[in-house]
C-alpha cells in the first residue's frame, strides 16, 4: 500500500509538472500572438525558464553588434543592473558567452571551480545553464538560468530551457519581421500616402492595387498667379514657395483622412473614401478645403510682403472612379481615373483666389452642414453640358 501511495504521489507530481510546463508554454505563445512588442515575450520566456528549471534567476540575452545585451531578466535586480551596463562578449568567460561560442547548451556546475569563468559582476550564484537561441543555424541570443547553490540542472531542465529558447527564437524572428515591415512602411510613407503604404503591405493590397471601382470625393487645388510668378522667379525662390505650400497641405491631408494622389507643380489632387472608407467623405473634403484656405491666407500674407501675389483655388466633386496602380514596372502611383476627377480639376481651375467650388453631388450630401452660395451653371472644358456649381462659405 505504501508503494502504491508513493507511486500515486509521484504520478500526481509529474502531472502537475506537465500542466505547469503547458501553462508556461501557453503564456509565451499568447505573448507572441498578441504582437504587443518583443519585451512581454522575453519576460515570459525568462520567467518560465526560471520557474520551471527551479532557478533563482532567469535572463534572455540578445546578440547585437557582436555582443550579448540583456533583453529581459527575472529574479535578481542587482545583477540585472550590472548586466544592462556590461554586455557580454562571445567567449568562455560567462555562461551566455560560452553557450554562444559552442552553439549548444552549456552548464557550469560551480563557477568557483571553473577557471575559465571570470565574470566581474556581482556573484550571487554558483550553478549556471546557458542555452543558445538559434534560428536557421544563426545565433540570435542566449537563455541563461542560475542557482545560488551549487546544484546542477537535470537533463529535463536543459530540455525545458531549450524549448523556451526555441520559443524565443520564433518571437524574435517575428518581431524583427514586423519591425522590418513597419520600417519599410514608414519609409514608403515618405513617397506615397500612408493609406497606400498600408495597402501595399496588406492582404487585400494586390487585389485593390490591380484596379477597382469606388465612390469617392475628389479635391483639386492649384495656385492663382503661379504661372506668372514661375516665369520670373529664381529657381530657389520657386522651390521655397512650393515647399511651403506643399508642407501646409501635407499636414492637413492625413489629418482629414485624405489620400494624396499627386503633386504636379502647384496642382494637388486628393481623394477620400479609398483605399480606406471615410465616413461623410464629402464633408471631410470640404473641411480640408476650409482649413487649407484658412492656413493659406497666412502664407499668402508672408509672400505678399516679398512681392509674391498668389491665391488658392479649390474644386471638389463626388462620384465613381476606377482606382488602382497606374504607371509602369519600377515606377507606380496609386491613382483615380474618371469624370469625377476631371470635374474637380475643372472646378479648381475656375475658382478664383480664396474660393472653393463644389459640384452638385457634394452640395447634395453636405447642404445641411455647409453654408454655400449658388454660383450657377458653368461651361467647363470637356463637359458637354453646363455643370451646377456652389461656392463654399463656411460650416453651419
Number of C-alpha atoms within 10 A of each C-alpha: 6 7 8 9 10 11 12 12 12 12 12 12 12 12 12 12 13 12 12 15 17 12 13 20 19 13 16 24 18 14 21 23 12 10 14 11 17 19 15 16 25 28 19 25 33 28 23 24 29 23 19 16 23 15 24 17 26 29 26 29 26 24 20 11 7 11 17 23 22 22 20 23 26 21 18 13 11 12 15 20 13 14 19 14 10 15 18 23 18 19 17 17 17 21 30 31 24 26 25 28 16 14 18 16 22 21 22 22 19 18 20 14 10 11 8 13 17 13 13 10 13 12 11 14 18 18 21 27 25 30 30 31 31 20 16 6 8 10 16 19 29 31 32 28 33 29 23 15 15 16 15 17 20 11 9 11 18 19 14 18 27 21 17 23 27 19 19 29 21 17 24 23 14 17 19 14 12 14 13 12 14 15 12 13 19 15 13 16 15 10 11 19 21 20 17 25 20 20 19 16 14 11 10 10 16 14 11 19 19 12 16 14 15 16 17 25 30 32 33 26 26 25 23 21 14 19 11 11 16 13 10 9 13 11 11 8 12 15 14 12 18 14 12 13 20 17 11 16 21 14 11 18 20 15 11 19 23 28 24 23 20 15 13 9 12 16 17 19 24 25 26 27 20 22 22 14 13 17 11 13 25 26 22 20 27 27 17 21 28 20 15 21 20 12 15 20 15 11 17 18 14 13 14 12 9 9 10 16 17 24 19 25 24 34 32 34 29 27 16 17 20 15 22 24 17 16 11 8 6 5 8 11 16 21 21 26 14 13 17 22 26 18 26 25 23 22 28 26 20 18 21 16 16 18 19 27 32 30 21 14 17 23 26 10 15 18 15 10 12 16 15 20 11 13 13 11 13 15 12 16 11 10 13 8 11 12 15 17 24 22 20 23 14 12 15 9
